[in-house]
Amino acid sequence: MALSIIHFPHPTLRHRSRPIARVDAKLHAMAAEMLDLMYENEGVGLAANQVDLPIRMFVANASGVRGEGQEWVVINPVIDRPKGSEAGQEGCLSVPGLFAQVKRPKTVRLQGYDLKGQEINQELDGFLSRVVQHEVDHLDGVMFFDRIGNEAMRDLEHGLAEFETTFQSLRNTGSIPDDAELAKRLAHWEKTYT
């Protein structure tokens, strides 16, 4: 099954992902495919539910360039110990072309596991901290524009409405399954990996 990035308001983007209990060759392949999609779309991070998978995994590379910076595949991430606060511009591969200033903690601690089962326990700051917080939000069903004020949201309303119109027309033509079919698909992945 080839993965592709889903766009707002696809229901899986609002689905809270479940912790992964099993790592197999297919999960490794999906992580590699997510990295490919992230680079192809000039992103710096991609969460599993952005490719219609309801599992707690994200990939990231703050440089956005294959072969540069540090590549991350994180399973069952947890962030805590937030410190400081700063605003920065964010966009999202699930709403391409839309951007807003989002206020987030400046530093956080990331805990989780890599694909080999090695524990990750690291303090993050700067842009990487922002990227990781954005991706963990996705896994909780939260979009970056859920974290902005009403005035900033008004600037995005037209763009979001266009995504909604496109989604409805794709659904009407059968390109995107109905909610019942999506729920069955999500349940299959959850049964397989969680």
Secondary structure, 3 states (H helix, E strand, C coil): CCCCCCCCCCHHHHCCCECCCCCCHHHHHHHHHHHHHHHHCCCCEEEHHHHCCCECEEEECCCCCCCCCCCEEEEEEEEEEEECCEEEEECCCCCCCCCEEEEECCEEEEEEECCCCCEEEEEEEHHHHHHHHHHHHHHCCCCHHHHCCHHHHHHHHHHHHHHHHHHHHHHHCCCCCCHHHHHHHHHHHHHHHC
